[in-house]
């Protein structure tokens, strides 16, 4: 469980539901009789839920091939952001400075729905800590509680 507090003092919690790690050298050749991959290329999926509203989120990390960069795909509540290249930034919450932050901007989502249907404007994910901050369209920012 992770806990978040808004600038208004409201508290949310996030529970990790599933962590799934996959790799291309799995002993079972899921490609059946096709040529299997001889390079070790791994990926991970982390599924989580935000409470009290039981909203869902997911973070996926993939390396499609050894010649291509690692990419992230993610969603928080609604709207997938696909194949975003790694671009780390920094974020300070309380006295903790994190230099391993992936920033997801839902303003870049290409969707048939209006942006009003995506309540989360942006969110930040740390390699070390996981989800650390999310911002709603109304300007409410929830930051991870590190206590």
Secondary structure, 3 states (H helix, E strand, C coil): CEEEEECCCCEEEEEEEEEEEEECCCCCCCCCCCCCCCCCCEEEEEEEEEECCCEEEEEEEEECCCCCCEEEEEEECCCCEEEEECCEEEEEECCEEEEEEEEEEHHHCCCCCCHHHCCEEEEEEECCCEEEEEEECCCCEEEECCC
